[in-house]
């Protein structure tokens, strides 16, 4: 059976062309009642939270990292006298000072020890405690959130990318699309195709969606050339939908796997993340005041810098939080320390809290979802613990 995704890709044969990009990211959207908005950014490749939010106040850091995470001495911006922000995110410092940026150090999913990107990302997007649960459910935690909310509608967007966003896969209505897609089809061609697929239950819905792209403004979201153009396009498209009926959006930014020469690798990735957040803030306008952004990665990286100037797959990482409705300008949660006896398995930052708990409390406060639903259905087996008071 031909899928809608394959239909849209195959539409190139009738005048549809997608701008190819190796890092093209699918996006997913859903509409629901209310004015609060949630954006989840998946950082694929395991972001090094110790380098993004550098704990230079921990005296053990210098012994673990010779060239990375050197704090203000290395050009990072001091945040609170203990943590410093990587220089590549310096454009976000005004958000920190205005209380629109925060982070949670030492967090992780329940995934441990195997350190596979694919498995880690699956568990992050599935929102389950184990890979067995993830395989059983086969859907994502944002979709399970939608299933728990009355009045949810499918605010249409589309996916034309390399991967699906599992985080929104499931029974609740949600679609996806990636920007920088162009469709060229005359009015006569549209009428001809509509006649062809009119009585076809498979092609008619997908075809109608394609025509919506052609005639709507979704395909006209453009961005200037540059190293952050893809991230800006993702954010611009997201803001466009959030300013309309969409209330939940998710997209991914890749390029965080930094086994060697971490400096330039993470700099490029952070520039893209920073550009995405600033584009969201600018394009959302007054709706930024009702928006929460969670940037999450599958796991952290080793506490020790390796011999090639990089870091390897680890455990504890960090979550970035932004938005006009958060209690920012702070680190959310405690700090486990970097002494030898404090490390997980003698090599990784020890996670102090399940990253799912932070996401659950955000959804509790944004959308008034009952705690038992979050712990039982959205994130099976989760103990949310005490509220981290992420929202203002």
C-alpha positions as CSV (number, residue, x, y, z in Angstrom):
1,X,0.0,0.0,0.0
2,X,1.3,3.4,-0.9
3,X,1.7,5.8,2.0
4,X,0.9,9.5,2.1
5,X,4.6,10.2,2.6
6,X,5.6,8.2,-0.4
7,X,2.8,9.9,-2.4
8,X,4.2,13.4,-1.5
9,X,7.7,12.4,-2.3
10,X,6.6,10.8,-5.6
11,X,4.7,14.0,-6.5
12,X,8.0,15.2,-8.0
13,X,6.8,13.3,-11.1
14,X,3.9,15.7,-11.5
15,X,5.8,18.9,-10.7
16,X,6.5,18.7,-7.0
17,X,10.1,19.3,-5.9
18,X,11.7,19.3,-2.4
19,X,14.9,21.1,-1.6
20,X,17.2,18.3,-0.5
21,X,19.3,18.8,2.6
22,X,21.1,16.1,4.5
23,X,19.9,17.5,7.8
24,X,16.3,18.2,6.7
25,X,14.2,17.7,9.8
26,X,10.6,16.6,9.9
27,X,8.2,18.7,11.9
28,X,5.1,17.8,13.7
29,X,2.1,19.9,14.8
30,X,-1.2,19.6,16.6
31,X,-4.0,22.1,17.4
32,X,-5.8,22.2,20.7
33,X,-7.9,24.5,22.8
34,X,-6.3,27.4,24.8
35,X,-3.5,29.9,24.2
36,X,-0.5,28.2,25.8
37,X,2.1,26.8,23.3
38,X,4.7,24.1,23.6
39,X,7.7,23.5,21.3
40,X,9.9,20.4,21.8
41,X,13.2,20.5,20.0
42,X,15.0,17.1,19.8
43,X,18.8,17.5,19.6
44,X,19.9,14.4,17.8
45,X,23.4,13.2,18.4
46,X,23.8,13.6,22.2
47,X,24.5,17.2,23.1
48,X,27.3,17.7,25.6
49,X,25.5,19.5,28.4
50,X,28.8,20.0,30.3
51,X,30.1,22.1,27.4
52,X,26.9,24.0,26.8
53,X,26.3,24.9,30.4
54,X,29.8,24.8,31.8
55,X,30.1,24.0,35.5
56,X,33.3,25.9,35.9
57,X,32.6,26.4,39.6
58,X,33.2,22.6,40.1
59,X,36.9,22.3,40.9
60,X,37.1,18.9,39.3
61,X,36.2,20.1,35.8
62,X,39.7,21.2,34.9
63,X,41.1,17.8,35.7
64,X,38.6,16.1,33.4
65,X,38.7,18.6,30.4
66,X,41.9,20.1,29.1
67,X,40.5,22.2,26.3
68,X,36.7,22.1,26.7
69,X,34.3,23.8,29.1
70,X,36.8,26.2,30.5
71,X,34.2,28.7,31.7
72,X,34.7,32.5,31.5
73,X,38.5,31.9,31.0
74,X,37.6,30.2,27.7
75,X,35.2,32.9,26.6
76,X,32.0,31.5,28.0
77,X,29.5,33.9,29.5
78,X,29.1,33.6,33.3
79,X,25.6,32.8,34.3
80,X,25.5,32.5,38.1
81,X,29.0,32.2,39.4
82,X,29.0,28.5,39.0
83,X,27.8,27.8,35.4
84,X,28.8,29.6,32.2
85,X,27.1,29.6,28.8
86,X,29.1,28.3,25.8
87,X,30.3,31.3,23.7
88,X,28.3,30.1,20.7
89,X,25.1,30.8,22.6
90,X,26.1,34.3,23.6
91,X,23.2,35.7,21.6
92,X,20.9,34.1,24.1
93,X,22.3,36.0,27.1
94,X,19.6,38.7,26.9
95,X,17.0,35.9,27.3
96,X,18.9,34.7,30.4
97,X,18.9,38.2,31.9
98,X,15.2,38.7,31.2
99,X,14.2,35.4,32.7
100,X,13.4,33.7,29.3
101,X,16.1,31.1,29.4
102,X,17.0,28.4,31.9
103,X,18.4,24.9,31.9
104,X,18.2,21.7,33.9
105,X,21.7,20.1,34.5
106,X,22.2,16.4,35.3
107,X,19.1,15.0,33.7
108,X,18.5,11.9,31.5
109,X,15.9,9.4,30.3
110,X,16.0,6.0,32.1
111,X,18.2,4.7,29.3
112,X,21.5,3.4,30.6
113,X,24.8,1.9,29.6
114,X,24.2,0.8,26.0
115,X,24.6,4.4,24.7
116,X,23.2,3.8,21.2
117,X,21.9,7.0,19.5
118,X,19.1,5.1,17.8
119,X,17.9,3.4,21.0
120,X,18.4,6.6,23.1
121,X,16.4,8.7,20.7
122,X,13.6,6.1,20.5
123,X,13.3,6.1,24.3
124,X,13.4,9.9,24.4
125,X,10.6,10.3,21.9
126,X,8.6,7.3,23.1
127,X,8.8,8.7,26.7
128,X,8.9,5.3,28.2
129,X,11.1,3.9,31.0
130,X,12.5,0.9,29.1
131,X,13.1,-0.1,25.5
132,X,10.6,-3.0,26.1
133,X,7.9,-0.4,26.8
134,X,8.9,1.7,23.8
135,X,8.6,-1.3,21.5
136,X,5.2,-2.2,23.0
137,X,3.7,1.2,22.7
138,X,5.2,2.3,19.3
139,X,4.0,5.9,19.8
140,X,5.3,9.1,21.1
141,X,4.7,10.9,24.4
142,X,3.4,14.1,22.7
143,X,0.8,12.0,20.9
144,X,-0.2,10.3,24.1
145,X,-0.6,13.8,25.6
146,X,-3.0,14.7,22.8
147,X,-5.0,11.5,23.4
148,X,-5.6,12.7,26.9
149,X,-6.9,16.1,25.9
150,X,-10.4,16.7,24.7
151,X,-11.1,18.9,21.7
152,X,-7.8,18.1,19.8
153,X,-7.9,18.7,16.1
154,X,-5.4,18.0,13.3
155,X,-4.0,21.4,12.4
156,X,-2.4,20.4,9.1
157,X,1.3,20.3,8.5
158,X,3.4,17.8,6.6
159,X,6.5,15.7,6.7
160,X,8.9,15.5,3.7
161,X,12.1,14.5,5.4
162,X,14.5,11.6,6.1
163,X,13.0,10.5,9.4
164,X,9.7,10.5,11.2
165,X,9.2,12.4,14.4
166,X,8.2,9.5,16.6
167,X,7.4,11.9,19.5
168,X,4.1,12.7,17.8
169,X,3.4,9.3,16.2
170,X,0.2,7.7,17.4
171,X,-3.6,7.5,17.3
172,X,-4.3,11.2,18.0
173,X,-4.6,13.4,14.9
174,X,-1.3,15.1,14.1
175,X,0.6,15.5,10.8
176,X,4.0,16.7,9.8
177,X,5.9,18.6,7.1
178,X,9.3,20.1,6.6
179,X,9.9,23.6,5.2
180,X,11.8,24.5,2.0
181,X,9.4,22.4,0.0
182,X,8.2,23.8,-3.3
183,X,5.2,22.6,-5.3
184,X,4.7,23.8,-8.9
185,X,1.4,22.8,-10.4
186,X,-1.0,24.9,-12.5
187,X,-4.7,25.4,-11.6
188,X,-5.6,23.1,-14.6
189,X,-3.2,20.4,-13.3
190,X,-4.8,20.6,-9.9
191,X,-8.3,20.2,-11.4
192,X,-7.1,17.2,-13.5
193,X,-5.5,15.5,-10.5
194,X,-8.6,16.1,-8.3
195,X,-10.7,14.4,-10.9
196,X,-8.2,11.4,-11.1
197,X,-8.1,10.8,-7.3
198,X,-11.7,11.8,-6.5
199,X,-13.0,8.3,-5.9
200,X,-9.7,6.9,-4.6
201,X,-9.8,6.5,-0.7
202,X,-6.0,6.3,-0.6
203,X,-4.9,9.1,-2.8
204,X,-7.7,11.6,-2.3
205,X,-6.8,12.7,1.3
206,X,-3.0,12.9,0.4
207,X,-3.8,14.7,-2.8
208,X,-6.0,17.2,-1.0
209,X,-3.2,17.9,1.4
210,X,-0.7,18.5,-1.4
211,X,-3.1,21.0,-3.0
212,X,-3.4,22.7,0.3
213,X,0.4,23.2,0.3
214,X,0.4,24.6,-3.2
215,X,-2.4,27.0,-2.6
216,X,-1.5,28.0,1.0
217,X,1.3,29.9,2.5
218,X,3.1,26.9,4.0
219,X,5.4,26.4,1.0
220,X,6.5,30.0,0.9
221,X,8.5,30.2,4.1
222,X,11.9,31.3,3.0
223,X,15.2,32.1,4.8
224,X,18.5,33.7,3.8
225,X,21.5,31.5,3.0
226,X,23.9,30.9,5.8
227,X,25.1,28.2,8.3
228,X,21.9,28.5,10.4
229,X,19.4,28.7,7.5
230,X,17.8,25.3,8.0
231,X,17.3,26.0,11.8
232,X,15.8,29.4,11.0
233,X,13.5,27.9,8.4
234,X,12.3,25.3,10.9
235,X,11.7,27.9,13.6
236,X,10.0,30.4,11.2
237,X,7.6,27.7,9.9
238,X,6.9,26.6,13.5
239,X,6.1,30.2,14.6
240,X,3.9,30.6,11.6
241,X,1.8,27.7,12.7
242,X,1.8,28.6,16.4
243,X,0.5,32.0,15.5
244,X,-2.4,30.3,13.9
245,X,-4.2,27.3,15.5
246,X,-1.2,25.1,16.3
247,X,-0.4,24.8,20.0
248,X,2.2,21.9,20.1
249,X,5.1,21.6,17.7
250,X,8.2,19.5,17.5
251,X,11.2,19.5,15.3
252,X,14.8,18.3,15.5
253,X,18.3,19.7,15.1
254,X,21.1,17.3,14.3
255,X,24.9,17.5,14.5
256,X,25.7,17.0,18.2
257,X,27.8,13.9,18.0
258,X,31.3,15.2,18.9
259,X,33.7,12.3,19.3
260,X,36.6,14.4,17.9
261,X,37.3,18.1,17.6
262,X,34.3,19.0,19.7
263,X,35.0,22.7,19.5
264,X,33.9,23.4,15.9
265,X,31.3,20.6,16.0
266,X,29.3,21.9,19.0
267,X,29.8,25.5,17.9
268,X,28.0,24.9,14.6
269,X,25.2,23.0,16.4
270,X,24.8,25.6,19.0
271,X,24.6,28.4,16.5
272,X,21.7,26.6,14.8
273,X,19.9,26.0,18.1
274,X,20.4,29.6,19.2
275,X,19.2,30.9,15.8
276,X,16.1,28.7,16.1
277,X,15.2,30.0,19.5
278,X,15.7,33.6,18.6
279,X,13.7,33.2,15.4
280,X,10.9,31.7,17.4
281,X,11.0,34.6,19.8
282,X,11.0,37.2,17.1
283,X,8.4,35.6,14.8
284,X,5.9,34.6,17.6
285,X,5.6,38.2,18.7
286,X,3.2,38.5,21.6
287,X,2.6,34.8,21.5
288,X,6.1,34.2,22.9
289,X,4.7,35.2,26.3
290,X,2.6,32.0,26.2
291,X,5.3,29.7,24.7
292,X,7.6,27.2,26.4
293,X,10.5,25.6,24.5
294,X,12.1,22.4,25.6
295,X,15.4,21.3,23.9
296,X,16.1,17.7,24.8
297,X,18.8,15.2,23.8
298,X,19.0,11.4,24.0
299,X,21.8,11.3,26.5
300,X,24.9,13.3,27.7
301,X,28.5,12.7,27.0
302,X,31.5,11.6,29.1
303,X,32.8,13.8,31.8
304,X,36.3,13.3,30.5
305,X,37.6,14.8,27.3
306,X,39.1,12.1,25.1
307,X,42.4,12.1,23.2
308,X,41.0,13.6,20.1
309,X,39.5,16.7,21.7
310,X,36.0,15.3,21.9
311,X,33.8,13.4,24.2
312,X,32.2,10.0,23.9
313,X,28.6,8.8,24.6
314,X,27.6,9.3,28.2
315,X,24.6,9.4,30.5
316,X,23.7,12.6,32.4
317,X,23.1,15.6,30.1
318,X,21.2,18.9,30.2
319,X,17.9,20.2,29.0
320,X,17.5,23.8,27.7
321,X,14.3,25.7,28.5
322,X,13.2,29.0,26.9
323,X,10.0,31.0,26.6
324,X,8.2,34.1,27.6
325,X,6.3,32.2,30.4
326,X,9.1,30.5,32.2
327,X,11.0,31.2,35.5
328,X,14.3,31.6,33.8
329,X,17.7,33.0,34.6
330,X,18.5,29.9,36.7
331,X,19.7,26.3,36.8
332,X,16.7,24.0,37.5
333,X,17.6,21.3,39.9
334,X,20.7,20.2,41.8
335,X,24.3,19.4,40.9
336,X,25.8,15.9,41.6
337,X,29.5,17.0,41.4
338,X,32.3,15.8,39.2
339,X,34.6,14.1,41.7
340,X,35.6,10.5,40.8
341,X,33.2,9.0,43.3
342,X,30.3,11.2,42.0
343,X,30.4,10.0,38.4
344,X,28.1,7.4,37.0
345,X,30.0,4.2,36.2
346,X,33.2,6.2,36.9
347,X,32.9,8.1,33.6
348,X,29.6,10.1,33.2
349,X,27.8,12.9,34.8
350,X,25.4,11.3,37.3
351,X,21.7,12.1,36.4
352,X,19.8,13.5,39.3
353,X,16.4,13.6,37.7
354,X,14.4,11.9,34.9
355,X,14.1,14.4,32.1
356,X,10.5,13.2,31.6
357,X,9.5,14.6,34.9
358,X,10.5,18.1,33.8
359,X,8.5,17.7,30.6
360,X,5.5,16.3,32.5
361,X,5.4,19.3,34.9
362,X,5.5,21.7,32.0
363,X,2.6,19.9,30.4
364,X,0.8,19.8,33.7
365,X,1.1,23.6,34.1
366,X,0.5,24.5,30.4
367,X,-2.4,22.3,29.7
368,X,-3.8,21.3,33.1
369,X,-3.3,17.6,32.5
370,X,-3.9,15.5,35.7
371,X,-0.8,14.1,37.3
372,X,-2.0,10.6,37.3
373,X,-2.6,10.7,33.5
374,X,0.9,12.0,32.9
375,X,2.5,9.3,35.2
376,X,0.3,6.5,33.9
377,X,-0.4,7.2,30.3
378,X,1.8,9.9,28.8
379,X,5.0,8.7,30.6
380,X,4.3,5.2,31.8
381,X,5.8,4.4,35.2
382,X,7.1,8.0,35.8
383,X,7.3,9.4,39.3
384,X,7.1,13.2,38.7
385,X,8.3,14.1,42.2
386,X,8.1,17.6,43.3
387,X,7.4,20.4,40.9
388,X,10.5,22.2,39.6
389,X,8.4,25.3,39.0
390,X,9.6,25.8,35.4
391,X,6.7,28.1,34.4
392,X,6.2,31.5,35.9
